[in-house]
Amino acid sequence: MLPGPGRGAPPRFARGAGASTLRMALLTRLRTQDETDPSGLPGLLTLAVGAGFLAVGVLGLVLTGFDPDRERWVLWLFRVNLLHNVVHLLFGVLGLLMWRSLTNARLYGLVLLVGYGAVLVWGLVFANYEDTGPNALALNSWDNVLHLLLVVAGALIWRWQVPASNEARRPAEDEYRPQR
């Protein structure tokens, strides 16, 4: 005999109700984040950007060493030097420290937006001065494209809209009731 209602069987959903509930739960986790749940989009983007910066900073140090006058090309597109690598490492560590709460993740987004916005402007002005001029970060045109993408990522992290409370994002009770 198969278990039925009241005999240890889980409650049955109407056709499609279980999938709808699961879809709603997954979308809610991507759209939201509060101080105790770092899995929302701002936190995950902060973690990804921070880990990327840390990896690029370590790779840059392996390629250039600690010689401040030594520059190397990474992926045949980007030039790095010691100062450039230190900046990557600082942003990487900062991202890994700040991803766990919404407030810190959004602050990281603002720092990324302002910091790399300034580096983008600096690169647009001085990227063509490869051997002379105030190009201490060894910036080139490809760096400017990458820095523009980082400015956009910082803006996304900083301005991601989060509902004020869990109640604001909870669907109506009727949406979970099985259809008969």
Long-range contacts (C-beta under 8 A, 24 or more apart in sequence): 12-178, 13-178, 14-178, 14-179, 14-180, 15-179, 17-176, 17-178, 17-179, 20-175, 21-176, 24-171, 24-175, 28-169, 31-162, 31-169, 32-162, 32-163, 32-169, 33-102, 33-105, 33-162, 34-102, 34-162, 34-166, 35-101, 35-102, 35-103, 38-99, 38-100, 38-101, 38-102, 38-105, 40-102, 40-160, 40-162, 41-156, 41-160, 42-102, 42-105, 42-106, 42-109, 42-157, 42-160, 42-162, 43-99, 43-100, 43-101, 43-102, 43-105, 44-99, 45-105, 45-109, 45-153, 45-156, 45-157, 46-95, 46-98, 46-99, 46-104, 46-105, 46-108, 46-109, 46-157, 47-95, 47-96, 47-99, 49-91, 49-95, 49-108, 49-112, 49-150, 49-153, 49-157, 50-91, 50-92, 50-93, 50-94, 50-95, 50-96, 50-97, 50-98, 50-99, 50-108, 51-92, 51-95, 51-96, 52-92, 53-88, 53-89, 53-91, 53-92, 53-95, 54-88, 54-89, 54-92, 54-93, 54-95, 54-96, 55-92, 56-88, 56-92, 57-85, 57-86, 57-87, 57-88, 57-89, 57-92, 58-89, 60-84, 60-85, 60-88, 61-85, 61-89, 71-138, 77-140, 77-142, 78-140, 78-142, 78-143, 78-146, 79-130, 79-138, 79-139, 79-140, 79-143, 80-138, 81-136, 81-137, 81-138, 83-136, 83-137, 83-138, 84-137, 84-138, 87-119, 87-137, 91-115, 102-162, 105-157, 106-157, 106-158, 106-160, 107-158, 108-154, 108-157, 109-153, 109-154, 109-155, 109-156, 109-157, 109-158, 109-159, 109-160, 110-154, 110-158, 111-154, 112-150, 112-151, 112-153, 112-154, 112-157, 112-158, 113-151, 113-154, 113-155, 113-158, 114-154, 115-154, 116-147, 116-150, 116-151, 116-154, 117-151, 117-154, 119-147, 120-144, 120-147, 120-148, 120-151, 123-147
